[in-house]
């Protein structure tokens, strides 16, 4: 038996790309950009959604009601029926949101007013905790505004484009879930301008406490990755460890423009770790935008290329032989 046959698959894949890169300490930060691969969407082969069509929900927090139209335009790209679960923090914002989503089938849309706690994270895990069991896949969006206006707008555009920028992009992502039942989360690649900000950022202690409650441990120096901006597609089962925490809105602080150290900041960094703990893997996708550096975006011309990319791009965050 060769030595490589004794190695976990994830370690073999990393060693294959160079032992210095594979074993270098990352110390709680995102990988270097040149090693952070994403599958280009749309794929070259996924132009229709095969039967049976998955039960899809969209959970979208609309704190900034002026962006409701942009969210509606993105959601209109879904090529399958979807139930919309929309939230905001004030009844005064509901009429504008309702106007933006006029024409959506009444039986497939619900708007909830929730306290201004936990930003988009509390609505995901608490405000709509009751909808997970009835759906196969959930798309999480929200009206993100952050950093400078220019970067915030570009960041939101990248997230929307990669997750639901066109019907064929959505069909490609649905193909990932169909072809690979062990993929639990599909997330967008990181905006290059924010990569230097992607680390624990004072949120490690809270994250470690929540991880222990979910049944696994984390260390500050271990590799880290997460859906920065907290928009992604997921199987409900991949988020079960977080849902089973039984969090309430009172577990999230009142909004005071906090930039770190809150439960919501910690949970954002735990989505992929929780999915791995639940037995699922994750995958990054990217819809290249004009002016972007696309060296780490890989085209997916056929199903075999998708299988190969998923194998080659694996990057487990929790130590586990099943990778």
Buried (B, 14 or more C-beta within 10 A) or exposed (E): EEEEEEBBBBBBBBBEEEEEEBEEEBEBBBBEBEBBBBBBBBBBBBEEBEEEEBBBBBBBBBBBBEBBBBBBEBBEBBBBEBBBBBBBBEEEBBEBBBEBBEEBEEEEBEBEEBBBBBBBBBBBBBBBBEBBEEBBBBBBBBBBBEBEEEEBBBBBBBBBBBBBBBBBBBBBBBBBBBEBEEBBBBBBBBBEBBBEEBBBBEBBEBBBEBBEBBEBEBEEEBBBBBBBBBBBBBBBBBBBBBBEBEBEBEBBBEBEEEEEEBBBBBBBBBBBBBBBBBEBBBBBBBBBBEEBEEEBBBEBEEBEBBEEBBEEBBBBBBBEEEB
